[in-house]
Amino acid sequence: MEFPTDEEVLAHGFRFRPAWWTPRVPQGWGDFLSQLPARDRGYRIITRADLLDAATSHGLPQALLAGYVWGTGSSAFLVGRRARVFRDNDVQRMGDSLRAVADALRSGDTVEAYTSMLRGHPHNLKHLGPSFFTKFLYAADARDGQPGGALILDQFVAVALKEVDGWGISRNGPWDPSTYSKWIDYAHKIATAEGVRADAVEMAYFNHGRVLASRR
């Protein structure tokens, strides 16, 4: 598997329109979206670099939103459904939960942070599953444009892990904490062996899994 360069990882981005999101999130949470680089016809672009910077520069709620915007990209038809997480959860509880999860990450408790956001656990938020809350973990755990221990696990990464490495992993999850722990350990070991960023490994698996999924 070919791994992207640092520059390719940071430039990994998607077009979107801020107007798709700002009316659907709590007031002020989406202000930073209009600061992102402009494109034609009201579009802007959000990259991994922006996602990695979101928590530090804008805040934890904005890091959650950045993960949704980046993960949805130009697929406007998905915004209404995905934005339910911002509509159907109490704003104060969301903020408290995100702070508690970020505290766990800062303490090095990456798998505990993941576990706490699963259904039935204290920091689970309605409509927020692992594909998107691991984007938040990834953003909240980042420092100076570099990933921490947390990495994204979504359906395309899962497809690649099953097809390439023979993992017994479902495409859509939710994935149990032991699977997430196994994935981040595996990705970091590959990164060390190959001399690349850990999120370059995740991006390579994502890209390969998306190709595999498109053939089905």
C-alpha positions in Angstrom: 0.0 0.0 0.0 1.3 3.4 -0.9 1.3 6.1 1.8 0.7 9.8 1.1 3.3 12.4 1.9 2.9 14.8 4.8 1.9 17.5 2.3 -0.8 15.2 0.7 -2.2 14.4 4.1 -2.5 18.0 5.2 -4.0 19.0 1.8 -6.6 16.3 1.9 -9.7 18.4 1.5 -13.2 18.9 0.3 -15.5 21.7 -1.0 -18.5 22.8 0.9 -20.8 25.8 1.5 -20.9 27.3 5.0 -24.6 28.1 4.4 -25.3 24.4 4.5 -24.1 24.1 8.1 -24.3 27.4 10.0 -28.2 27.6 10.2 -28.2 24.0 11.6 -25.6 24.4 14.5 -25.7 26.5 17.7 -25.1 30.2 17.2 -21.4 31.0 16.7 -20.2 27.5 16.3 -19.9 27.8 12.6 -18.4 31.2 12.3 -15.0 29.8 11.6 -16.3 28.2 8.4 -16.5 31.5 6.6 -12.8 32.1 7.4 -11.7 29.1 5.3 -10.3 29.6 1.8 -12.9 30.6 -0.7 -13.7 29.0 -4.0 -16.2 29.9 -6.7 -20.0 29.9 -6.3 -20.0 30.3 -2.5 -17.9 27.2 -1.9 -15.0 27.0 0.6 -12.5 24.3 1.1 -11.7 22.5 4.4 -8.6 20.3 4.7 -7.1 17.9 7.2 -4.8 20.7 8.2 -7.9 22.7 9.2 -9.4 19.7 11.0 -6.2 19.2 13.0 -6.1 22.9 13.9 -9.8 23.3 14.8 -9.7 22.4 18.5 -6.7 24.6 19.2 -7.7 27.6 17.2 -11.5 27.5 17.5 -12.6 25.1 20.3 -13.9 21.6 20.9 -17.4 22.2 19.5 -15.8 23.6 16.4 -13.6 20.5 16.1 -16.7 18.3 16.2 -18.3 20.5 13.5 -15.1 20.5 11.4 -15.1 16.7 11.4 -18.7 16.7 10.1 -18.0 19.4 7.4 -14.8 17.7 6.3 -16.3 14.2 6.4 -19.4 15.3 4.4 -17.6 17.5 1.9 -19.7 18.5 -1.2 -22.5 16.0 -0.5 -25.1 18.6 0.4 -27.9 16.1 0.5 -26.3 14.5 3.6 -26.1 17.6 5.6 -29.6 17.7 7.0 -29.4 14.1 8.4 -25.9 14.5 9.7 -26.6 17.9 11.4 -29.2 16.3 13.6 -26.4 15.8 16.2 -26.4 19.6 16.7 -30.2 19.9 16.7 -31.1 17.0 19.0 -28.5 17.2 21.8 -28.5 19.8 24.6 -25.8 22.4 23.9 -24.5 22.4 27.5 -24.3 18.6 27.6 -22.5 18.5 24.3 -19.9 21.0 25.5 -19.4 19.1 28.8 -19.0 15.8 27.1 -16.6 17.0 24.5 -14.4 18.6 27.3 -14.5 15.4 29.3 -13.4 13.4 26.3 -10.6 15.8 25.5 -9.4 15.6 29.1 -9.2 11.8 28.7 -7.2 12.2 25.5 -4.8 14.7 27.2 -4.2 12.1 29.9 -3.3 9.5 27.2 -6.5 7.5 27.7 -7.3 7.2 24.0 -9.3 4.0 24.2 -11.2 5.2 27.2 -12.1 8.4 25.3 -13.4 6.2 22.5 -15.3 4.0 24.8 -17.0 6.9 26.6 -18.6 8.1 23.3 -20.2 4.7 22.4 -23.9 4.2 22.9 -24.7 3.4 26.6 -21.6 5.2 27.9 -21.5 8.6 29.6 -20.4 10.9 26.7 -22.5 9.3 23.9 -24.4 11.9 21.9 -27.5 11.2 20.0 -26.9 10.5 16.3 -23.1 10.5 16.8 -21.4 7.2 15.9 -17.8 6.1 15.7 -17.2 7.2 12.1 -17.7 10.8 13.1 -16.7 10.8 16.8 -13.3 9.4 15.9 -12.9 12.4 13.6 -13.4 14.5 16.8 -11.0 12.4 18.7 -8.4 12.8 15.9 -8.9 16.6 15.9 -9.0 17.0 19.7 -5.9 14.9 20.2 -3.8 16.7 17.6 -0.9 19.1 18.4 0.9 21.5 16.0 -0.6 19.8 12.9 0.5 16.3 14.0 -1.9 13.5 15.1 -1.8 12.2 18.7 -2.8 8.7 19.5 -6.4 8.9 18.2 -7.0 8.1 14.6 -10.2 8.0 12.4 -12.0 4.7 12.0 -14.8 4.7 9.5 -16.5 2.3 7.0 -13.8 2.6 4.3 -10.9 2.0 6.8 -12.9 -1.0 8.0 -13.4 -2.3 4.5 -9.6 -2.1 3.8 -8.7 -3.8 7.1 -11.0 -6.7 6.2 -9.9 -7.1 2.6 -6.2 -6.4 3.0 -5.4 -7.7 6.4 -8.2 -10.2 7.0 -9.6 -8.5 10.0 -13.0 -9.8 11.2 -14.5 -6.3 11.2 -17.9 -5.1 10.1 -18.1 -2.3 7.6 -20.5 -0.1 9.5 -19.7 -0.7 13.1 -20.1 0.3 15.8 -16.7 -1.1 16.6 -15.9 -2.2 20.1 -13.1 -0.6 22.1 -10.8 -3.6 21.5 -11.1 -3.2 17.8 -10.3 0.6 18.0 -7.4 -0.2 20.3 -6.1 -2.8 17.8 -6.5 -0.3 14.9 -4.6 2.6 16.4 -1.8 0.3 17.6 -1.6 -1.3 14.2 -1.6 2.1 12.4 1.1 3.6 14.6 3.3 0.6 14.2 3.0 0.8 10.4 3.8 4.5 10.6 6.9 3.9 12.6 8.1 1.1 10.3 7.4 3.1 7.1 8.6 6.5 8.4 5.3 8.2 7.8 2.7 10.0 9.8 0.1 7.8 11.6 -2.7 9.6 9.8 -1.0 8.9 6.4 -1.6 5.2 7.2 -5.3 6.0 8.0 -5.6 8.0 4.8 -4.1 5.2 2.7 -6.5 2.7 4.2 -9.4 5.1 3.7 -8.5 5.6 0.0 -8.1 1.9 -0.6 -11.3 1.0 1.2 -13.3 3.6 -0.8 -12.0 2.0 -4.0 -12.9 -1.5 -2.8 -16.4 -0.3 -1.7 -17.1 1.3 -5.1 -16.5 -2.0 -6.9 -19.3 -3.8 -4.9 
